[in-house]
Amino acid sequence: MSGHEGGWPFPDRIGVPLNPERDGWHWISSWVHSPGWKERMPWCVKWIAERKVWAEVEVDELGSMADWTPARIASEFNYMAPCLTPSEISKLIEDAKEKARYDGQSGDEDDTRSI
């Protein structure tokens, strides 16, 4: 997460995600309060680039779905990171295996050496 207000990646555009020029899913978080319990809860929401809005996460009391503006989402949530696609995750795993091989480890086996 960045050091900007609420973790949003652009200090001059609070409420706008990384890669705002394309649609995508992103992790955001907010505080959830219950009696005797307070925890930061992650949410996965979709950014719609063409309209520059977030897809509504919940249906309102009238049963309609409204998009959330960057200002509204930033007032209630902190930004965490973009959600990775399966191909991005596979690439990260392959890169880690390659780095492990480069560092002299196979990366495919469980390392059971004692410290």
Backbone hydrogen bonds in HBPLUS format (Angstrom, degrees):
<---DONOR---> <-ACCEPTOR-->    atom                        ^
c    i                          cat <-CA-CA->   ^        H-A-AA   ^      H-
h    n   atom  resd res      DA  || num        DHA   H-A  angle D-A-AA Bond
n    s   type  num  typ     dist DA aas  dist angle  dist       angle   num
A0007-GLY N   A0004-HIS O   2.82 MM   3  5.12 159.4  1.86 137.9 135.0     1
A0008-TRP N   A0005-GLU O   3.33 MM   3  6.21 163.7  2.36 124.9 125.3     2
A0079-TYR N   A0006-GLY O   2.77 MM  73  6.17 148.0  1.87 162.5 173.3     3
A0013-ARG N   A0010-PHE O   2.93 MM   3  5.15 159.6  1.97 112.0 118.7     4
A0016-VAL N   A0013-ARG O   3.12 MM   3  5.77 145.6  2.24 146.1 145.0     5
A0022-ARG N   A0019-ASN O   3.21 MM   3  6.05 170.7  2.22 125.6 126.9     6
A0024-GLY N   A0047-TRP O   3.20 MM  23  5.37 154.0  2.27 140.3 144.2     7
A0047-TRP N   A0024-GLY O   2.75 MM  23  5.37 172.4  1.76 162.6 162.1     8
A0083-CYS N   A0025-TRP O   2.91 MM  58  5.43 176.1  1.91 129.2 130.2     9
A0026-HIS N   A0045-VAL O   2.84 MM  19  5.54 155.3  1.90 154.9 162.5    10
A0045-VAL N   A0026-HIS O   2.96 MM  19  5.54 159.8  2.00 158.6 160.1    11
A0027-TRP N   A0081-ALA O   2.65 MM  54  5.26 171.3  1.65 178.2 174.9    12
A0080-MET N   A0027-TRP O   2.91 MM  53  5.26 154.2  1.97 150.9 144.8    13
A0081-ALA N   A0027-TRP O   3.33 MM  54  5.26 153.9  2.40 127.4 133.6    14
A0028-ILE N   A0043-TRP O   2.86 MM  15  5.27 162.1  1.89 155.5 161.5    15
A0043-TRP N   A0028-ILE O   2.69 MM  15  5.27 156.2  1.74 156.5 157.1    16
A0029-SER N   A0078-ASN O   2.82 MM  49  5.20 148.3  1.92 143.4 151.7    17
A0078-ASN N   A0029-SER O   2.75 MM  49  5.20 159.7  1.79 152.1 159.0    18
A0030-SER N   A0041-MET O   3.08 MM  11  5.48 150.2  2.17 140.4 146.9    19
A0041-MET N   A0030-SER O   2.72 MM  11  5.48 165.0  1.74 168.8 163.7    20
A0032-VAL N   A0039-GLU O   2.78 MM   7  5.43 161.0  1.81 156.0 161.9    21
A0039-GLU N   A0032-VAL O   3.10 MM   7  5.43 158.1  2.15 146.5 153.2    22
A0034-SER N   A0037-TRP O   2.91 MM   3  5.04 163.7  1.93 155.0 153.5    23
A0037-TRP N   A0034-SER O   2.89 MM   3  5.04 158.4  1.94 140.4 134.2    24
A0055-ALA N   A0046-LYS O   2.74 MM   9  5.30 165.6  1.76 162.2 166.9    25
A0048-ILE N   A0053-VAL O   2.80 MM   5  5.47 174.6  1.81 178.5 177.1    26
A0052-LYS N   A0048-ILE O   2.83 MM   4  5.67 120.4  2.19 142.8 160.5    27
A0053-VAL N   A0048-ILE O   3.34 MM   5  5.47 154.1  2.41 138.6 143.2    28
A0052-LYS N   A0049-ALA O   3.17 MM   3  4.78 137.0  2.36  91.3 103.7    29
A0054-TRP N   A0068-TRP O   2.83 MM  14  4.97 176.9  1.83 157.6 158.5    30
A0068-TRP N   A0054-TRP O   2.87 MM  14  4.97 162.9  1.90 145.3 149.7    31
A0060-ASP N   A0064-SER O   3.19 MM   4  5.81 163.7  2.22 163.8 158.7    32
A0063-GLY N   A0060-ASP O   2.84 MM   3  5.29 160.9  1.88 117.7 123.7    33
A0073-ILE N   A0069-THR O   3.01 MM   4  6.26 170.8  2.01 161.4 163.5    34
A0074-ALA N   A0070-PRO O   2.92 MM   4  5.98 157.8  1.97 148.2 154.5    35
A0075-SER N   A0071-ALA O   3.08 MM   4  6.21 135.6  2.29 137.8 148.7    36
A0075-SER N   A0072-ARG O   3.18 MM   3  5.17 129.7  2.45  94.2 107.5    37
A0076-GLU N   A0073-ILE O   3.25 MM   3  5.45 146.6  2.37 101.2 110.3    38
A0077-PHE N   A0073-ILE O   2.82 MM   4  5.70 139.5  1.98 152.8 163.9    39
A0088-GLU N   A0085-THR O   3.06 MM   3  5.11 119.1  2.45  98.4 113.6    40
A0089-ILE N   A0085-THR O   2.95 MM   4  6.27 157.0  2.01 157.1 163.8    41
A0090-SER N   A0086-PRO O   2.91 MM   4  6.14 161.5  1.95 149.3 154.3    42
A0091-LYS N   A0087-SER O   3.00 MM   4  6.16 154.8  2.07 141.1 147.6    43
A0092-LEU N   A0088-GLU O   3.01 MM   4  6.27 155.8  2.07 145.3 151.4    44
A0093-ILE N   A0089-ILE O   2.96 MM   4  6.26 157.2  2.01 152.9 159.1    45
A0094-GLU N   A0090-SER O   2.91 MM   4  6.16 165.1  1.93 152.9 157.0    46
A0095-ASP N   A0091-LYS O   2.85 MM   4  6.01 159.2  1.89 149.9 156.1    47
A0096-ALA N   A0092-LEU O   2.92 MM   4  6.12 152.8  1.99 144.1 151.4    48
A0097-LYS N   A0093-ILE O   2.90 MM   4  6.20 155.3  1.96 151.0 158.0    49
A0098-GLU N   A0094-GLU O   2.91 MM   4  6.12 158.5  1.95 149.4 155.4    50
A0099-LYS N   A0095-ASP O   2.90 MM   4  6.11 156.4  1.95 146.0 152.6    51
A0100-ALA N   A0096-ALA O   2.89 MM   4  6.08 154.8  1.95 144.4 151.6    52
A0101-ARG N   A0097-LYS O   2.90 MM   4  6.19 156.4  1.96 148.7 154.8    53
A0102-TYR N   A0098-GLU O   2.89 MM   4  6.10 156.9  1.94 147.0 153.9    54
A0103-ASP N   A0099-LYS O   2.80 MM   4  6.02 145.0  1.92 145.3 155.3    55
A0105-GLN N   A0100-ALA O   2.62 MM   5  4.89 155.2  1.68 159.9 150.8    56
A0104-GLY N   A0101-ARG O   3.07 MM   3  5.10 158.3  2.11 103.5 108.8    57
